[in-house]
Amino acid sequence: MAASFFLYAASGMLAPPWGVAVLLLVWLVLLLVCFAWWTPHPQRLPWVGLLSVVLWFAALNAGGAFLGWTA
């Protein structure tokens, strides 16, 4: 999750400010899921981190394709 934070925070190069805010909100929700699963389901945490990178990639590609986000 720490590594994917930098992807989300640097999205301002492609996404508008409201898009970055939504992306950071999604990242925060995924981080809270990690906190909740820390003890009961530790084996799921790497998958949440991987999901965060995949969601970031999909969101920026969808934003570029459908909303016209460009660098």
TIMI-2910 file (N, C-alpha, C, CB; in pm, 1 decimal, decimal comma, always signed):
<rs>
+----------+----------+----------+----------+----------+----------+----------+----------+----------+----------+----------+----------+------+
!      n_x !      n_y !      n_z !     ca_x !     ca_y !     ca_z !      c_x !      c_y !      c_z !     cb_x !     cb_y !     cb_z ! resn !
+----------+----------+----------+----------+----------+----------+----------+----------+----------+----------+----------+----------+------+
!    +82,7 !   -117,9 !     +0,0 !     +0,0 !     +0,0 !     +0,0 !    +87,6 !   +124,9 !     +0,0 !    -94,3 !     -0,6 !   +120,3 !  Met !
!   +199,3 !   +118,5 !    +67,1 !   +287,9 !   +235,0 !    +69,1 !   +343,4 !   +262,0 !    -69,9 !   +402,8 !   +214,2 !   +169,1 !  Ala !
!   +377,3 !   +157,3 !   -141,6 !   +431,2 !   +176,2 !   -276,3 !   +324,8 !   +229,7 !   -371,4 !   +487,7 !    +44,5 !   -329,9 !  Ala !
!   +202,1 !   +184,9 !   -356,5 !    +97,4 !   +232,3 !   -446,8 !    +53,2 !   +374,3 !   -413,1 !    -22,2 !   +138,6 !   -441,9 !  Ser !
!    +78,9 !   +421,9 !   -291,5 !    +42,2 !   +559,3 !   -256,8 !   +107,9 !   +659,5 !   -350,8 !    +81,3 !   +589,9 !   -112,3 !  Phe !
!   +233,0 !   +634,4 !   -387,3 !   +303,5 !   +727,6 !   -473,9 !   +240,3 !   +732,9 !   -612,5 !   +450,3 !   +688,9 !   -484,7 !  Phe !
!   +188,2 !   +620,9 !   -659,6 !   +116,9 !   +621,0 !   -787,3 !     -7,8 !   +707,9 !   -778,3 !    +79,2 !   +477,6 !   -828,7 !  Leu !
!    -83,8 !   +689,2 !   -672,5 !   -207,8 !   +764,8 !   -654,3 !   -178,9 !   +914,2 !   -635,8 !   -286,2 !   +710,4 !   -533,3 !  Tyr !
!    -77,3 !   +947,0 !   -558,0 !    -46,5 !  +1086,9 !   -529,4 !     +8,2 !  +1159,2 !   -652,3 !    +53,6 !  +1096,2 !   -415,2 !  Ala !
!    +77,7 !  +1088,6 !   -739,5 !   +135,3 !  +1150,4 !   -858,5 !    +39,7 !  +1148,2 !   -977,2 !   +264,1 !  +1080,5 !   -895,6 !  Ala !
!    -82,4 !  +1108,0 !   -955,9 !   -179,4 !  +1101,1 !  -1065,1 !   -220,2 !  +1238,0 !  -1115,5 !   -301,6 !  +1025,7 !  -1021,0 !  Ser !
!   -184,4 !  +1341,5 !  -1046,5 !   -217,6 !  +1476,2 !  -1088,8 !   -153,1 !  +1515,2 !  -1220,9 !   -177,2 !  +1573,1 !   -983,2 !  Gly !
!    -56,9 !  +1437,0 !  -1265,6 !     +4,3 !  +1464,8 !  -1394,8 !    -89,6 !  +1426,3 !  -1508,7 !   +137,3 !  +1390,2 !  -1408,2 !  Met !
!   -184,1 !  +1336,5 !  -1482,2 !   -278,8 !  +1293,0 !  -1584,9 !   -423,0 !  +1326,0 !  -1550,4 !   -265,7 !  +1145,1 !  -1607,2 !  Leu !
!   -456,3 !  +1320,3 !  -1425,2 !   -595,8 !  +1336,4 !  -1382,8 !   -620,0 !  +1477,8 !  -1329,9 !   -631,8 !  +1232,1 !  -1274,7 !  Ala !
!   -743,3 !  +1524,7 !  -1342,1 !   -777,1 !  +1655,0 !  -1282,6 !   -779,6 !  +1645,1 !  -1130,3 !   -914,0 !  +1705,3 !  -1335,0 !  Pro !
!   -783,7 !  +1757,0 !  -1060,5 !   -781,1 !  +1753,3 !   -913,8 !   -893,3 !  +1669,6 !   -852,1 !   -789,2 !  +1893,5 !   -860,1 !  Pro !
!  -1013,8 !  +1676,2 !   -908,2 !  -1122,5 !  +1596,2 !   -851,6 !  -1095,9 !  +1447,4 !   -873,4 !  -1257,9 !  +1636,3 !   -914,2 !  Trp !
!  -1029,8 !  +1411,6 !   -983,7 !   -995,6 !  +1271,9 !  -1008,5 !   -891,8 !  +1220,8 !   -910,1 !   -944,9 !  +1254,8 !  -1149,9 !  Gly !
!   -794,8 !  +1305,7 !   -880,6 !   -692,0 !  +1268,4 !   -782,6 !   -755,2 !  +1251,7 !   -645,1 !   -578,9 !  +1374,7 !   -777,4 !  Val !
!   -849,5 !  +1339,1 !   -610,6 !   -917,2 !  +1327,9 !   -480,9 !   -994,4 !  +1196,8 !   -470,9 !  -1012,5 !  +1446,8 !   -459,5 !  Ala !
!  -1062,4 !  +1158,5 !   -578,5 !  -1136,1 !  +1031,5 !   -578,0 !  -1039,3 !   +913,7 !   -568,0 !  -1223,3 !  +1018,5 !   -705,4 !  Val !
!   -929,9 !   +919,8 !   -642,9 !   -830,9 !   +812,6 !   -637,3 !   -771,0 !   +798,9 !   -497,5 !   -720,2 !   +837,8 !   -739,1 !  Leu !
!   -739,6 !   +911,1 !   -434,3 !   -684,0 !   +904,9 !   -298,5 !   -786,2 !   +853,4 !   -198,4 !   -634,2 !  +1042,5 !   -255,1 !  Leu !
!   -912,5 !   +883,4 !   -220,9 !  -1017,4 !   +829,8 !   -134,5 !  -1027,1 !   +677,8 !   -149,3 !  -1153,0 !   +895,4 !   -167,3 !  Leu !
!  -1016,0 !   +629,1 !   -272,8 !  -1015,5 !   +484,4 !   -296,4 !   -895,9 !   +420,4 !   -227,3 !  -1012,8 !   +453,5 !   -447,8 !  Val !
!   -779,0 !   +485,1 !   -239,4 !   -659,6 !   +431,4 !   -173,5 !   -677,5 !   +427,2 !    -22,7 !   -536,5 !   +514,9 !   -209,1 !  Trp !
!   -737,8 !   +530,3 !    +34,4 !   -761,1 !   +534,4 !   +178,5 !   -854,5 !   +422,6 !   +222,8 !   -818,8 !   +669,6 !   +219,0 !  Leu !
!   -957,4 !   +394,8 !   +145,5 !  -1049,2 !   +284,6 !   +177,7 !   -973,7 !   +152,0 !   +174,9 !  -1168,9 !   +281,1 !    +78,1 !  Val !
!   -889,7 !   +132,2 !    +74,2 !   -811,3 !     +8,3 !    +67,5 !   -713,6 !     -2,0 !   +184,7 !   -734,6 !     +0,7 !    -65,5 !  Leu !
!   -657,2 !   +109,9 !   +226,9 !   -568,4 !   +109,1 !   +343,6 !   -644,9 !    +71,2 !   +470,3 !   -501,6 !   +246,6 !   +361,2 !  Leu !
!   -765,3 !   +122,5 !   +484,6 !   -846,6 !    +87,0 !   +601,1 !   -884,7 !    -60,5 !   +599,0 !   -972,8 !   +173,3 !   +606,4 !  Leu !
!   -906,2 !   -115,9 !   +480,4 !   -930,5 !   -260,7 !   +468,6 !   -807,9 !   -336,9 !   +516,6 !   -964,9 !   -300,1 !   +321,6 !  Val !
!   -690,2 !   -289,4 !   +479,6 !   -566,2 !   -354,5 !   +526,3 !   -555,0 !   -349,1 !   +678,2 !   -442,7 !   -287,7 !   +462,5 !  Cys !
!   -588,7 !   -234,3 !   +736,1 !   -584,5 !   -224,3 !   +882,0 !   -681,6 !   -320,8 !   +947,1 !   -615,4 !    -82,2 !   +926,2 !  Phe !
!   -799,7 !   -334,9 !   +890,2 !   -901,1 !   -423,7 !   +947,8 !   -861,6 !   -570,1 !   +934,4 !  -1036,3 !   -400,4 !   +880,9 !  Ala !
!   -791,0 !   -603,9 !   +827,0 !   -753,6 !   -743,4 !   +802,8 !   -615,0 !   -778,2 !   +855,5 !   -759,4 !   -772,6 !   +655,5 !  Trp !
!   -547,6 !   -685,6 !   +922,5 !   -409,6 !   -707,3 !   +965,1 !   -394,7 !   -834,7 !  +1047,8 !   -360,4 !   -587,8 !  +1045,1 !  Trp !
!   -477,3 !   -852,8 !  +1148,3 !   -465,9 !   -971,0 !  +1233,9 !   -552,2 !  -1087,9 !  +1186,6 !   -503,7 !   -935,0 !  +1375,4 !  Thr !
!   -679,9 !  -1067,7 !  +1151,7 !   -760,9 !  -1184,4 !  +1117,4 !   -726,1 !  -1248,6 !   +982,7 !   -904,6 !  -1145,5 !  +1116,7 !  Pro !
!   -680,2 !  -1170,4 !   +884,9 !   -653,6 !  -1225,3 !   +751,3 !   -524,1 !  -1168,3 !   +692,5 !   -771,7 !  -1195,5 !   +656,8 !  His !
!   -410,1 !  -1194,2 !   +753,2 !   -286,1 !  -1133,1 !   +703,0 !   -245,6 !  -1182,7 !   +563,8 !   -173,7 !  -1160,3 !   +799,9 !  Pro !
!   -291,0 !  -1300,2 !   +524,6 !   -253,9 !  -1352,8 !   +393,4 !   -322,5 !  -1277,9 !   +279,2 !   -288,0 !  -1500,5 !   +385,5 !  Gln !
!   -424,2 !  -1198,8 !   +307,6 !   -494,9 !  -1122,8 !   +204,7 !   -430,9 !   -987,1 !   +176,3 !   -638,4 !  -1102,9 !   +245,8 !  Arg !
!   -344,1 !   -940,9 !   +264,2 !   -289,4 !   -805,8 !   +250,7 !   -208,4 !   -784,0 !   +123,0 !   -203,4 !   -775,2 !   +368,8 !  Leu !
!   -124,5 !   -877,3 !    +79,5 !    -53,8 !   -852,9 !    -47,6 !   -149,3 !   -841,2 !   -166,3 !    +46,3 !   -965,0 !    -74,1 !  Pro !
!   -260,0 !   -912,3 !   -160,8 !   -357,5 !   -905,2 !   -269,3 !   -427,6 !   -769,8 !   -272,4 !   -460,5 !  -1016,8 !   -255,2 !  Trp !
!   -448,9 !   -711,0 !   -156,5 !   -508,7 !   -577,1 !   -152,0 !   -410,7 !   -476,0 !   -211,9 !   -546,2 !   -537,3 !     -5,4 !  Val !
!   -283,4 !   -490,8 !   -180,9 !   -182,4 !   -403,0 !   -240,1 !   -176,0 !   -417,6 !   -391,2 !    -46,1 !   -431,9 !   -180,1 !  Gly !
!   -182,7 !   -539,2 !   -440,2 !   -183,8 !   -563,3 !   -583,5 !   -311,2 !   -507,4 !   -646,6 !   -171,0 !   -713,1 !   -612,5 !  Leu !
!   -422,7 !   -524,5 !   -579,5 !   -549,3 !   -469,5 !   -627,6 !   -542,1 !   -317,3 !   -637,8 !   -664,7 !   -511,0 !   -534,9 !  Leu !
!   -473,6 !   -253,0 !   -545,0 !   -465,0 !   -106,7 !   -549,1 !   -389,1 !    -59,9 !   -673,2 !   -396,4 !    -53,5 !   -422,0 !  Ser !
!   -284,9 !   -131,4 !   -712,5 !   -210,3 !    -94,2 !   -832,2 !   -294,6 !   -118,8 !   -957,1 !    -78,0 !   -172,7 !   -840,2 !  Val !
!   -365,2 !   -230,9 !   -961,0 !   -450,2 !   -262,3 !  -1075,8 !   -563,4 !   -160,6 !  -1088,5 !   -507,7 !   -404,7 !  -1063,1 !  Val !
!   -624,8 !   -122,9 !   -976,7 !   -731,5 !    -22,9 !   -980,2 !   -679,8 !   +112,6 !  -1027,2 !   -795,4 !     -9,1 !   -842,4 !  Leu !
!   -561,5 !   +151,3 !   -982,4 !   -502,9 !   +277,3 !  -1026,9 !   -481,3 !   +276,2 !  -1177,3 !   -370,4 !   +303,6 !   -954,6 !  Trp !
!   -422,9 !   +168,2 !  -1227,9 !   -396,7 !   +156,6 !  -1370,7 !   -526,3 !   +160,8 !  -1450,5 !   -320,5 !    +27,8 !  -1400,6 !  Phe !
!   -626,8 !    +87,2 !  -1406,3 !   -755,8 !    +84,1 !  -1475,2 !   -824,5 !   +220,8 !  -1470,0 !   -846,8 !    -23,1 !  -1413,2 !  Ala !
!   -818,3 !   +287,8 !  -1355,5 !   -884,1 !   +417,8 !  -1341,6 !   -820,0 !   +522,4 !  -1432,1 !   -879,1 !   +464,7 !  -1196,1 !  Ala !
!   -688,5 !   +524,6 !  -1439,9 !   -623,4 !   +623,8 !  -1525,5 !   -645,7 !   +593,2 !  -1673,3 !   -473,6 !   +629,4 !  -1495,6 !  Leu !
!   -646,8 !   +467,3 !  -1709,8 !   -675,7 !   +433,3 !  -1849,1 !   -820,4 !   +464,2 !  -1884,9 !   -646,1 !   +285,8 !  -1875,0 !  Asn !
!   -912,7 !   +435,5 !  -1796,0 !  -1054,0 !   +467,4 !  -1821,1 !  -1074,5 !   +618,5 !  -1826,0 !  -1144,4 !   +404,9 !  -1712,0 !  Ala !
!  -1008,3 !   +691,2 !  -1737,4 !  -1018,4 !   +836,9 !  -1739,9 !   -963,8 !   +895,9 !  -1868,7 !   -945,0 !   +896,2 !  -1621,8 !  Gly !
!   -856,1 !   +839,1 !  -1918,6 !   -800,3 !   +886,0 !  -2044,7 !   -888,8 !   +852,0 !  -2163,3 !   -663,4 !   +827,5 !  -2065,3 !  Gly !
!   -949,9 !   +733,6 !  -2159,4 !  -1032,0 !   +689,8 !  -2272,2 !  -1168,9 !   +757,5 !  -2273,5 !  -1049,6 !   +538,9 !  -2268,3 !  Ala !
!  -1232,1 !   +769,7 !  -2157,5 !  -1371,1 !   +816,4 !  -2154,3 !  -1386,9 !   +960,9 !  -2108,6 !  -1451,3 !   +728,0 !  -2064,5 !  Phe !
!  -1292,0 !  +1012,1 !  -2033,1 !  -1305,0 !  +1148,0 !  -1980,4 !  -1205,2 !  +1246,3 !  -2039,1 !  -1289,7 !  +1145,9 !  -1832,3 !  Leu !
!  -1116,9 !  +1196,0 !  -2124,1 !  -1021,9 !  +1283,9 !  -2191,2 !   -906,7 !  +1332,3 !  -2105,6 !  -1093,0 !  +1400,0 !  -2243,4 !  Gly !
!   -870,3 !  +1256,9 !  -2003,5 !   -755,8 !  +1296,4 !  -1921,0 !   -628,9 !  +1280,1 !  -2003,9 !   -748,0 !  +1211,4 !  -1789,2 !  Trp !
!   -552,1 !  +1385,0 !  -2014,2 !   -425,8 !  +1378,2 !  -2087,5 !   -315,5 !  +1446,6 !  -2009,0 !   -439,7 !  +1442,2 !  -2226,4 !  Thr !
!   -194,0 !  +1415,0 !  -2045,1 !    -78,9 !  +1476,0 !  -1978,0 !    -51,5 !  +1612,7 !  -2034,8 !    +45,4 !  +1387,9 !  -1991,2 !  Ala !
+----------+----------+----------+----------+----------+----------+----------+----------+----------+----------+----------+----------+------+
</rs>
